[in-house]
Amino acid sequence: MLCISSFIDTIYDLDFAILDLIAENLRNGFLDVIMPMITFLGDGGWFWIACAVIMLFFKRTRKTGIMMGLSLVCGLILCNLTLKPLVARVRPYDLRPVANMLTEPMHDFSFPSGHTIASFEGAVVLLIRDKRFGIPATVLAFLIAFSRLYLYVHYPTDVLASIILGSLLAVFSVWAVNKLYARFAK
């Protein structure tokens, strides 16, 4: 048990070292304005949901919209409804209060990052389906993920795990929708 506790302490030490490095070396007036705006795009996944819904209206992008929608629903179930309450990881600012919080405190747990999962679900589906949209979407997803660290609302391990989970859910959704289309769209 001591070994597991020591490992968890090491993870927290590394997480806070990265968060403090960002706070001490990258915080500036410009980013203090921009990062809350960037993180807003991930709030509740609204931006990615809107993209998926808009794609549903056009035959050429409908399948991509369905893939994004499935991925976002899977992420909601896995992230917000299952992992957050199960892991119940306290947010970094609750353990180390920040003097100048740039966003309102969250009322849920830290792991995983819903903003990051939703962003990578949407971006990776787009990247697989059409690189012209997928590359800028992936850049935006990374910016949203970084904004969560900049704002001191998630640990780096939250964000890294969320990038992986969101990407895997996107790949699964593309595969599942392709299978369904092959079976039923004749």
C-alpha positions as CSV (number, residue, x, y, z in Angstrom):
1,M,0.0,0.0,0.0
2,L,2.9,2.3,0.8
3,C,4.2,1.8,-2.8
4,I,0.9,2.9,-4.3
5,S,0.7,6.0,-2.1
6,S,4.3,6.9,-3.0
7,F,3.4,6.5,-6.7
8,I,0.4,8.8,-6.3
9,D,2.4,11.4,-4.4
10,T,5.0,11.3,-7.3
11,I,2.2,11.9,-9.8
12,Y,0.9,14.8,-7.8
13,D,4.4,16.3,-7.5
14,L,4.9,16.0,-11.2
15,D,1.5,17.5,-12.0
16,F,2.0,20.5,-9.7
17,A,5.5,21.0,-11.1
18,I,4.1,21.4,-14.6
19,L,1.2,23.5,-13.5
20,D,3.5,25.8,-11.5
21,L,5.9,26.0,-14.4
22,I,3.1,27.2,-16.6
23,A,1.8,29.6,-14.0
24,E,5.2,31.1,-13.2
25,N,6.6,31.3,-16.8
26,L,3.7,31.7,-19.2
27,R,1.1,33.7,-17.3
28,N,0.7,37.2,-18.9
29,G,-2.0,39.7,-19.6
30,F,-2.6,38.6,-23.2
31,L,-3.0,34.9,-22.4
32,D,-5.1,35.8,-19.3
33,V,-7.7,37.2,-21.7
34,I,-7.3,34.6,-24.5
35,M,-7.3,31.3,-22.4
36,P,-10.7,31.8,-20.8
37,M,-12.1,32.5,-24.3
38,I,-10.5,29.3,-25.7
39,T,-11.7,27.2,-22.8
40,F,-15.2,28.6,-23.3
41,L,-15.3,26.7,-26.6
42,G,-15.0,23.4,-24.7
43,D,-17.7,24.3,-22.1
44,G,-20.2,21.5,-22.1
45,G,-18.8,20.4,-25.5
46,W,-21.1,23.0,-27.1
47,F,-18.8,23.9,-29.9
48,W,-18.3,20.3,-30.9
49,I,-22.0,19.5,-30.5
50,A,-22.8,22.5,-32.7
51,C,-20.4,21.2,-35.4
52,A,-21.9,17.7,-35.3
53,V,-25.5,19.1,-35.5
54,I,-24.6,21.4,-38.4
55,M,-23.0,18.5,-40.3
56,L,-26.2,16.5,-39.9
57,F,-28.0,18.9,-42.2
58,F,-25.8,18.2,-45.2
59,K,-25.8,14.9,-47.0
60,R,-22.0,15.2,-47.7
61,T,-21.1,15.6,-44.0
62,R,-24.0,13.7,-42.3
63,K,-22.0,10.6,-41.7
64,T,-19.2,12.6,-40.0
65,G,-21.8,14.4,-37.9
66,I,-23.2,11.1,-36.7
67,M,-19.7,9.9,-35.9
68,M,-19.0,13.0,-33.9
69,G,-22.4,12.8,-32.1
70,L,-21.8,9.1,-31.2
71,S,-18.3,10.0,-29.9
72,L,-19.6,12.9,-27.8
73,V,-22.3,10.8,-26.3
74,C,-19.8,8.0,-25.4
75,G,-17.5,10.6,-23.9
76,L,-20.4,12.1,-21.8
77,I,-21.2,8.6,-20.4
78,L,-17.6,7.6,-19.8
79,C,-16.3,10.9,-18.6
80,N,-19.0,12.9,-16.8
81,L,-21.3,10.1,-15.7
82,T,-18.8,7.3,-14.9
83,L,-15.1,8.3,-14.3
84,K,-15.5,11.8,-12.7
85,P,-17.7,10.5,-9.8
86,L,-15.8,7.2,-9.6
87,V,-12.3,8.7,-9.4
88,A,-13.4,11.8,-7.5
89,R,-10.1,13.7,-8.0
90,V,-10.0,17.1,-6.3
91,R,-9.2,20.0,-8.6
92,P,-5.7,21.5,-8.4
93,Y,-6.9,24.9,-7.1
94,D,-8.6,23.1,-4.2
95,L,-5.3,21.7,-3.1
96,R,-3.2,24.8,-3.9
97,P,-5.3,27.9,-4.1
98,V,-4.5,30.3,-6.9
99,A,-4.3,34.0,-6.1
100,N,-5.7,35.2,-9.4
101,M,-8.3,32.6,-10.7
102,L,-9.3,33.5,-14.2
103,T,-12.4,31.3,-14.2
104,E,-15.1,30.4,-11.9
105,P,-14.5,27.3,-9.7
106,M,-15.9,24.1,-11.0
107,H,-18.5,22.1,-9.1
108,D,-17.4,18.7,-10.3
109,F,-14.2,16.6,-10.1
110,S,-11.0,17.0,-12.0
111,F,-10.5,13.6,-13.7
112,P,-10.9,13.4,-16.6
113,S,-11.2,16.7,-18.4
114,G,-14.5,16.9,-20.1
115,H,-13.4,19.9,-22.2
116,T,-10.4,17.9,-23.5
117,I,-12.3,14.7,-24.1
118,A,-15.0,16.4,-26.1
119,S,-12.4,18.4,-28.1
120,F,-10.4,15.4,-29.1
121,E,-13.5,13.4,-29.9
122,G,-14.6,16.0,-32.3
123,A,-11.2,16.8,-33.7
124,V,-10.1,13.2,-34.2
125,V,-13.3,12.3,-36.0
126,L,-12.7,15.3,-38.3
127,L,-9.0,14.4,-38.7
128,I,-10.0,10.9,-39.8
129,R,-12.8,12.0,-42.1
130,D,-11.3,15.2,-43.7
131,K,-7.8,16.6,-42.9
132,R,-8.7,20.0,-44.2
133,F,-11.0,20.5,-41.2
134,G,-9.3,18.0,-38.9
135,I,-5.9,19.7,-38.7
136,P,-7.3,23.1,-37.5
137,A,-9.8,21.2,-35.3
138,T,-6.9,19.3,-33.7
139,V,-4.9,22.5,-33.1
140,L,-8.0,24.0,-31.4
141,A,-8.4,20.8,-29.3
142,F,-4.8,21.1,-28.1
143,L,-5.4,24.8,-27.3
144,I,-8.5,23.9,-25.3
145,A,-6.6,21.2,-23.5
146,F,-3.7,23.6,-22.7
147,S,-6.2,26.2,-21.5
148,R,-7.3,23.8,-18.8
149,L,-3.8,23.7,-17.5
150,Y,-3.2,27.4,-17.9
151,L,-6.4,28.1,-15.9
152,Y,-5.2,25.7,-13.2
153,V,-8.5,23.7,-13.3
154,H,-7.0,20.3,-14.4
155,Y,-3.8,18.4,-13.7
156,P,-1.6,17.5,-16.7
157,T,-2.4,13.8,-16.1
158,D,-6.1,14.6,-16.4
159,V,-5.5,16.3,-19.7
160,L,-3.2,13.6,-21.1
161,A,-5.6,10.8,-20.1
162,S,-8.4,12.8,-21.7
163,I,-6.5,13.3,-25.0
164,I,-6.0,9.5,-25.1
165,L,-9.6,8.7,-24.1
166,G,-11.2,11.2,-26.5
167,S,-9.0,10.0,-29.4
168,L,-9.9,6.4,-28.7
169,L,-13.6,7.2,-28.5
170,A,-13.4,9.0,-31.8
171,V,-11.7,6.1,-33.5
172,F,-14.3,3.7,-32.0
173,S,-17.1,5.9,-33.2
174,V,-15.8,6.2,-36.7
175,W,-15.4,2.4,-36.8
176,A,-18.9,1.8,-35.3
177,V,-20.7,4.1,-37.7
178,N,-18.8,2.7,-40.7
179,K,-19.9,-0.8,-39.6
180,L,-23.5,0.3,-39.2
181,Y,-23.5,2.1,-42.6
182,A,-22.0,-1.0,-44.3
183,R,-24.7,-3.1,-42.8
184,F,-27.8,-0.9,-43.1
185,A,-27.1,1.7,-45.8
186,K,-27.6,-0.4,-49.0
